[in-house]
Amino acid sequence: MSHTSSHNSSHTSRRRLLAVLAASAASVPLAGAATAPARAAGNGALADVEPFPGPAGLSAARSSVTLAPLDASYFTAATLAAPLTTTVLPGTPARTEVTSGGRRVALLTQGARTVVLPGPQRTFAENKRPFADDFQRTLPDLSLDPKDRKYWGTSPGGGSWYTLGPVDTDYAVVPGSGLISLTTDGASRHASLHDEEITDVDARCTVRFDKVPTGQACSVGLTFGYQTTHSNYRARLSFLTSGAVELRVEKEVDDTVTQLVPAVTLATGVPAGTDWTIRVRREGTRIRARAWRSASAEPAAWSADIADPTFGKGRVGLRALANTGCTNLPVTLTVSRYEVDAANWETPPTVTHGDWVRVLPEPFDGTWTAQLEQSIRGWAGSCAPDVLAHAAMFLGGAPAVTAGAGPAQGRQVLGEAGYGYPDPQGYRFEGADFHEYMNTGWTFPDGTYVKASSKQVGNLDCSGYTRMVYGYHLGVPLAAGADTSGERIPRKSRDIADYSPGVVVDRTDGTTVPAAAQLQPGDLVLFNADSGDDVPNGPVTVDHVGIYLGKDAGGRRRFLSSRKTVNGPTMSDLGGASLLDGTGTYATKLHTVRRI
């Protein structure tokens, strides 16, 4: 379904948009829409699989924003008692509380345009995105010092690959293939994705060996519920010296292997270089598996269907082995595709509160006026999409929304976003600004025209995401690049930290992470996440920006930002916890909090 929106949408259309957000995100499944033949044809689409029901607290298996059931009160103007009362609260920056009948109805900050108002309680949630890794990169990068080299790199949205045993040089990636070289027998080689929180999963991989083994068999398994190299589940294809291929489903617990079902012979006389696909669907304690020649249609029946409760959450990945006694080594395993078509995290992050964040046309100067009162009264009870609703509309599973009018007419202005296109090593380029997401050039207020890169369509880097939400959708002026005026949002996070419109809420003293005692939803949180880009003996460089969302179900402060590893906006912990509490990178590298 297609929807329209514009930069200057009316409150009515914005109410409709929020309803679209809640309804669509609640109904969009994890799986893609392509059929299996289309996927096999190599167009990169995910397989069409049955989605999993969302875990407790999540309305769908993807991401969502949920409200209490809509009723007439949502569309009935709220009347605030007269007069409204204003009180300046203690602390810095100065804030003005607006009350009606003793109840807070707005909180304004002197020097800032954002206003926090009470409204219907919402729950923001995010779950595991589907992804497919076709290994379109070249690794390792031999120009790097050996200790800095990555051998399988980062999947497009599924996390970073971790390779182990026996030597790093057994692993490599050439465009279209992840390679594992079995140079020694009797030693397992593991490649797993850094995402320990997966429980339910529907995953598949396409693999082949370059030789029929001699002496003893070689095997490759799709691993899941992976705890360590010594404890995991796997659906394993054994390639025998006779040319036969067998499927085994097994678990390994502290190096003790148990067959969960008897081995199934899938084919005989299989030549070297034949592609096979292994698929596993695990839901709760139920495990199903099957495998087939990739050139053939996927069979309808599962070869294994069992229940086992041994491992809960855990990584997914691969395990390859040349049995002791294999005599024609090296044998090379080629993995041409690894995909997760549906998955649940054990506990998807959720944030529930009733704070709505609105934006004034000008910064609040500390003076209460009739015009301000009119704005506050107009916002009372409104369900028009606010800062947080717009920010959530770029998470995984958010529906595409097209502008119906304005400078981006006919362009997509909301919907699931990526981070950036990959370089030859598979790492994502920064540089995707709001207008690149929309695939249109943009003329900024100073007359500067900036083209859009066709490679960045649908992408937003961290500052581009912030500018899309606050600039394009909420009307805060934007700069084409660096800008020290304090009137426009600069292009880069390092400049946003110092010169963005609004006020500094808190900032590091150089040694201590800011406590941000006055932090409120909608605030920009800025980080020195990568100390490697700091100037020697100079000031630290702010290199990441996000939007504070609120406290999650565990009482931890959680934010939204666009990230490389996740490939787009996220509130999750894949590739680093999106938290301001604890010992993670972002909690320990928070530098500045600004309020637009």
N, C-alpha and C positions, 0 to 999 in steps of 0.2 A: 504494500500500500504506500502511496506517495502522499506527503503532506506539504503544505506550504507555510512559509514563515518569512518575515522580513526584519530588518534591523529596527524598524519603527512599528513593530506589531502592536496592535491594541491589546488592552487587558483581556478582552474576551478571547482573542486568538491565543494569548499566552496561557489563559486558563485551559483552553483546549489542548495546547501543547503539553502542559504538565500531565493532563489526563492521558494523552498519547504516550508520554514517557512511562507513566506507571503501568498502563495497560499493555503497551508493546513490550516493555522489558520483562513483564510477567509472562509473556507468551512466546518469546523468541527462544527456541531450543539451542542447545550447544552445537548441534550438528550443522554443517553447511547444507546447501540445497542441491548440490550436484549429485548426479547418479553415479553409480560405480563405473559404468563404461566411460563417462566423461572424465572421471578421476584417472582411470587407467590410460586415457588418451594423453595425459600429461599436461592438462591445463592448470594444474595446481590446486584444484578445488578439493575440499575435504569430502570424505565419503558420506553418504546419506545414511545416518544411523539413528536409531531410536534414542532420544535424549534421556538422561537420568532425571528423576524428580529432584528438586532442590532439597538440600538438607534442612533441618529445623532452623527457623529464623530467616530463611530465604524463600521468596515467593516463586522463584524460578531457578533453573539450573544455570542461568547466566547472571548478569548483574541487574540490579533493579533499584528503583525508588518506589516505596509503597506508602500509601496513606490509608487512614481509616476509610471505610466505604464512603463514597461520595453520596451526599444527600443535599437537600435544598439549602441547608445552612452555608454550604461552600460557595453558593452563588448569591447569597443575600448579603447586602452591604451591612457591615457592622457599624453600629452607632456608638461613639464614645461620648461619655458624659462631659458636660461643659462645667467649668473650664478645665483644660488640661493643666497639670502642674509640672513644673520643671525644677530639677534639683541638680546642682553641680556636685559630682561625686569626688571624693578625695583621690589622689594619685595622679600619675603622669602616664600618658597624656590626659588632659582634662576631658572628662566625659559628662554628658548631660543626660540624666534619666528623666523620661517623660512618663507621667502616671495619669491614670484616669480612675477615679474612685478607689485610690489606694493601690491599683494594680499597674505594673509597668507595661507600657504599650510601645515604648521605643527607647533605644539607647544610641545617642549620637556622640561622636568624638570630634572635639575641636580640631580643625585642620583636615578632616577626612570627609569623604563623600558617602562612605558605607554607613548604613543604619541597620541595627539588629532589632527585629520586632518579633513578638510571640505570634505563633500561628499553629495550625494543625500539626500534630506530631508526625514526623516522617522517619522512615528507616531506609538508610542507604546501605546497599550490600553489593559485594562483588564476589564472583566465583571464578573458577579456572576457565580461561579461554581455550578453545580448541586451537590447534596449530599443526602445521606440517613442515618438516625440515627436509628439503630436497638437496641440501648440502651444496648450495651454489656459492662456493667460496674456495679459497686456496689456503691451506694451512699445513704445517706451521709456517710462520713468517720468518724465513731464514736470516732476515736482516736484524732480527732481535737477538739479544743475548739469550743463550739457551735457557736460563732460568726464567725468562720472561715469555717464552714461547707458549702458545696455546695450540693444542693438537687437533681438537674437534671444534673448538670455539663455542659460539653461542647460537642456539636454535632461534628461529624467527618467532619469538613470543613464548617459547616453552621453558626458558631458562638456559643456563650455561651447561655445556657438557663437561663432565669430570671423567677423565680416563685414568685407568689404574692397571698396572702390571703387564709384563715384567719390566719393560723399558719404554720410555716415552716414544722412542722412534718407531715403535710398532704401530703408531697411530698417525694418520694423515687425512687430509681432505683435498680432493681435486674436484673441480666443478662438476657437480652432479653425483658425487660419490663420497661417502665416508668409508675409509679403509682401515682394516685391522689386519696386520700381517702376523700370522702364526709362525713365528720363527723358531719356537721351541715347543716341545710337546709337554703335556702334563701340567700346564700352567694356564689358569683362567685369565682372560682379559675382559675387563668391564668398562663400559661406557654408560654413564647414568646422568640424568638431568637433575640439576640442583633445584629440586622442588620436593621437599620431604612431606608436604602436607596433603598429597593426593590420596584419596580413599577409593571411591568408585572411579573406574576408568574404562574407556573403550579405546584401545590402542592397536596399531598395526605397523608392521615394518616390512620392507621389501629387501631381500638379501640374496646373495649368491656366492658360491666358492669358485675359484678359478681352476680347481683341480678336483678330480675324484680321488679321495685319499687312498693311500696304500699303507698296509701294515695294520693301522687302526683308524677308527672313524674320526671325523671332525664334526663339530656341532655349533649351532648358534641358537641362543634363546632370547626371547623377548622377556625381560625381567619386569616385575611389578611388585608392589609392597616391599621394595628393596630397603633393607635396614643397613646392611654392610655387604661386603663381598662374601661374607660367610653365612649370611642369613637373608633369604629372599625367596620369592616365588619366580618361576619361569615356565614359559611354554617353549620347549626346546625342539628344534629340528636336528636330528642326527643324520649325517650323510655317511653311509656305510661304504666300505671298500668295494662292495658288490654293485654299487650304483643305486641301491635302495635308499629311500628317505623315510624316516620314522618320526612321528610326533610324540613327544613325552611331556606330560605336565607334572611338575615336581616342586617340592619346597626343600630348601636347605636351611637347617637350623644349627648354627654353630658347627658348620662343616659336615653335619650329618644330613644326607640326602634321602628323602622319602618320595617314592613315586605315588602321585595322587590317583592316577589311573594307569592301566596297562598301556604299554607302547602300542601305537597304531601305525601300521605300514601304509603310507600314502601313495607310494609309487616305486617301481623298480626300473633299473636300467636308465637312470637319469644321467644325462651327460653333464660334464662340467660347464659352468657358465649359465645354468638355468636359473632364472629368477623365481623365487618363492616368496609368498606373502604369509606372514604369521599374524593372526589376530587374537586378541584377548579381550574379553568383556568381563569385568569384575564389578559386582554390585552387592554391597554388604559382604556376606561370607560366601556368596555364590560366585564360582569361577567357571567361565566357559571359554573354550579355545578351539581354534581350527586353523588349518594351513592348506595352501593350494598353490599350484603353478600359477604365477602371476599372469601368464598369457591366457589362462582359462577364467571362466566365470567363478565368482566366489560361491562355494557350496552353500546350500540352504541349511544343512544340518551342522550342529556343533560336534566335533570329534570328542570333546570332553565337556562334562557338565557335572560339577561336584561342588560341595560346600567345605570350606575350611576356614576356621577363625584365627589361625595362628598369628598372622600379621595384619595390623590395621593400616594406618597411613604409611606411606613410603614412596620412594622415587620410582620412576620408570626408566628403562634403558635396555641395554643389550649385554649379553655375556657370550664370548666365543672361546672355544677350546679345541685343541688338537689332542686327542687321547694319547696317553703314554704308549709309545710304540709306533706312532705314525711316522712313516719313513720317507715321504716325499715333500718335506718342508723346504722352504716356506710355502704355506698355503695362504692365499689372500682372501679375506672376507670383504665383499663390497656391499655396502648398505646404500641403496639409492633413494630411499624415502623412509622417514619415521614420522608417524603422525598420531596425534591424540585427537579423536573425533568428539569425545565427550568425557567429562570428568567433574568430580566434586572435590573441593578441599574439605578436610575433616571439619574445620570450623571456619567457614568463610567470614571475613571481617564484616561487621555491621556497626553502623553508627545510628543511634536513634535519639532525636531531640525535637523540640518545637521551635527552634530558632530559624528565622527567615532573614536573609540578608538582601537589603535593597540599596540602591545607589541614587544619591541626590544629584541634581544637575550641576551643582557647585559645592565646593567644600563648606562645611559648617564652620562659621566664624565665631561661634559661641553666643550669638544673639538669637533669641527665640523670636520668630516673626509669624505674622498671620499666614504668610506663604508656606512656611515650614509646617505650621499646624495643619494647613490644608493637605499637604503631602502625607503627613502621618495619618490623618483621618482617612485619606483615600486608600492608604495601604492596609488599614485595619481589616483583618479578616480576609485579605486578598490571597488567592491561591495562584496568582500569576507567577510563572517561573521566575525565580530569583537567581542570585549568583550561584548558589549550591545546585539548584536544579539544572542550570546550564552546564555547570562543571561536570555533573554526572552524565550528561547527555553525550559524552565522548568515551565512556567506558565500554568494555566489551559487551556486545549484544544490543547497544543502543540503536534504535531505528534511524535510518537516514531521513533527514528533513531538508527540503529544498526551499530556498528563498523565493517568495512569490513577488517581491518588489524590491526596489532599491538597487544599489550598485552591484550586488551579487545575485540579481534576479536569475533564476534558473540554475543556480549553483547550490551544491550541497553545503549547508552551513551548520548542521548538527549530525551526529551519528558516530559510531565507533571509529576511533582514530588510531593510526599507527604513529611511530616516533619519527622514522626517517628511512630512506633507502639505504641498502647495505653497500659497504666498500668491498674490495676484492677479498678481504679476510672475513667478511660477514658482519663487521661491526657497523652500527648504524650512524650515518652522518647526522650531525646537528644541522640546523638551518631551516627547518620547516616552520615558517611563520603562518599566521592565520590565513592570509590570502593564498598561500601555497596549498593549504588544505582544500580551499575552494577552487583551486586551479584558475586563478585570475590575477592579473597584474593589479596594482593598487596605487592610487595617487594619495599621498599623505597631506595633511593640512598645510605644510610648508611648500607644497608643490612638487616634492620629490616623487618620482614614479619608480616603482620597484616591480620588476618582472617576476613571474612565478615559474619555478622549475617544474617541468612536467613530471620529473621523477619523484616529486614530493607531494603529489596529489593524495589527499586523504591523510596526510601526516601532520603532526604538531610536535615540535620539540618543547622543552619545559617552559621556556619563556613565550614561545608561540602559543601554547595552550593557555597560559595566563592572559595573554593579549587577546586571544579569541574570546575568552569569557568576559573579561572586564572591558575590553576595547570594542570589538566588533558587536557583541551582543548587548552590553550594558552602557555603551556610549562614552566611556572614559577616553579622552584624546590619546592618540598613539603617535609616537615618533617613528621616522623611517629607520633610524639607527640610534647612535648615542645622543643623549639630550640631557642637559644639566639644568633646564628651566624649572623642573619640578611640576610642570603643567601637563606633561605627556608621558606615557609609559614607554621607557626606552626599549630597544630591541633585545638587549642581553641582560641576563640576570645580574651580572656584576654592576651594571648601571642602574638596574631597578632597585638594588639594595640601597643605593645612595640618592637617587634622583627621581624615583617614582613619585607621582602625585600622592599626597597624603602625609602621614606622620610615622615616625619610628616608634614602635611600641616597646621594643627592647633590643639590645644589641650586646654581643660579647665584648668583654673588656680585654680580649686577647688571650685569656687563659681559662675563663669560666664560660660554660654554655649559658646563654641567657635563660632566666627562669620563666620569663614571659607570663608573669602573674596575671596580666590583663588580657591575655590571648582570648580572642573570640572568633567564632566561625566567620569565614571570609577573609581573614588576615592572610597576607602573603608571608610564607616562611622561606627563608633563603639560607643556603648552606654553602660551606666550603667543603664539598664532599670529596674532591680529588685534590689532595695537597700537591700532587705532581705538577699542577699547572701554576703553582705559586712562584713568584719571582724570588730568587735567592736573596735573603736578607731584606726582603721587601714585605709589603703588606700581603695578607692572604687574599686569595682571589675567590670571590663568591662565584659559584659555577652551577648552581641548581636552585630552582624556585618552585614552590608548590602553593596550594591553597588549603588553609586549615579547615577541616571538615567538622571536627568535634570529637568527643570521647566515645570510644567503641564500647562493646559489651563488657570488656574487661576493665573499663575505666581508664584506658590509655588514650593519649592525644594522637589522633590520626589525621593525616593530610592526603590530599590528592596531588599528583604530579605526573607529568609525562616522562617515561623512563625508557632507556635503551633496551634493557634486558627483557622487559615486559612487552616492548614494542608498542608503547602508547600510554595514554593516561591510565592511572591505577590508584587504588587505595589499599592495595594488597602488599604482601611482604615478599613476593618473588623478586629475587635480585637485591634484597635489602629491605628491612622492615620499614613501612611507611609510618613510622612512629616517632614522636618527640620524647618518648620515655624509654628507659632501658639503656642498653649498651651498644645498640646498633649504630651503623655509620651515620644515619641522619640524626639520631638522638644526640650523638656526641659531636657532630659537626654543624649544629645549628649556629648560624652567625647573626642573622638579623630577622626581626619580625616587623613588618610594615603593614599599615592599614591604609588602603586606598581611600 
